Amino acid sequence: MSITTKAGDSGLTSLFSGERVPKDDLRVDAYGTVDELDAHLADACHYIEDEQMRSILREIQTQLGHVMAVLASTDKPASNHIHEAEVTKLTELVHHYEALVPIKGLVVIGSIKASAKLDICRTIARRAERVIIRLNHKAPIDALVLQYINRLSDLLFIMARFLEQQAGSLRYK
């Protein structure tokens, strides 16, 4: 089976719910931005030597698949959604890394390649959050999706600072 269907040649695409929408629809923009974040997280893993951190990022990539499934459907998928436990886990990870890296001011980001990659991911997560919020104004989105993406950007920030601290390159403005 080919991935080429030619069904999108006219500028329309199908949601998981089967509905056809323009490719510039806000819903498509939302899950497309999360897809972009997923791809950048995959790239970031190639720059991170810490196996535990890579494992966390791979798990996040799996959860982002669930986020995209929620965003790509006008229905509420029963099996593909974010649970409160995933948001709680991200919050706990943020607190874990904060305990290891107390932030003392405004940080100069990206002092090593791995942290720069995570900062790119963080900014894409923030953009995804803004798109999802705009979509939420038109069609309510599960609040846990918004919480997950918000917490994820916090985690990516503090993970980047952890890597910089480990490298002895955490700098402040």
Steps between C-alpha positions, in 0.01 A plus 500: 500500500639839403496810717417692182122522476470816288203586724684805633593644163207741515612649832279288724597236753313247711476512877491179705126551527478476120406864452675676208643843584730750326868435569527848651223423754594595856462137610751388235733783604475383864586136439753598234685718751502212750632275221779753439581491872510120489748506211724750680491287817617204291786715372586624851543140618800468267679777691420384853735249659297451821307174440240579767422832334478337157260244645282780641496676163406179317211448741393859436505429127252217560276735698521760224351236270199494732487880502499503120222239494285719725570807288438314172147401594177683557396197707646421840711187437460251784844340474716787378495771760712652771442392859556707810779258596705615199464865600593410858806310378622802302445722805700261717781494243506880495532502880773232485714702258427827684646343814816418304521839326378792708451784252653825631403749232448546128681227311700533179358202314669251271857493623537139378345325201278269706351785705451710188303213344281476811444876493382472140260229616384723786417787268309268267307367801410859593383566144297177505341616823399832341347323198314254723365790707372668182340171397349465847317831448328347195462138610567401862810286547560271795657719771758229570643548150564867576646415840725234349643730234548781752680274745707351219644839407598551866668159506693566180626831644629345822646195322699733276632683806592167662705402196674839505575466870641150444725643228606792719350746254186632672519877453289786625429838340 
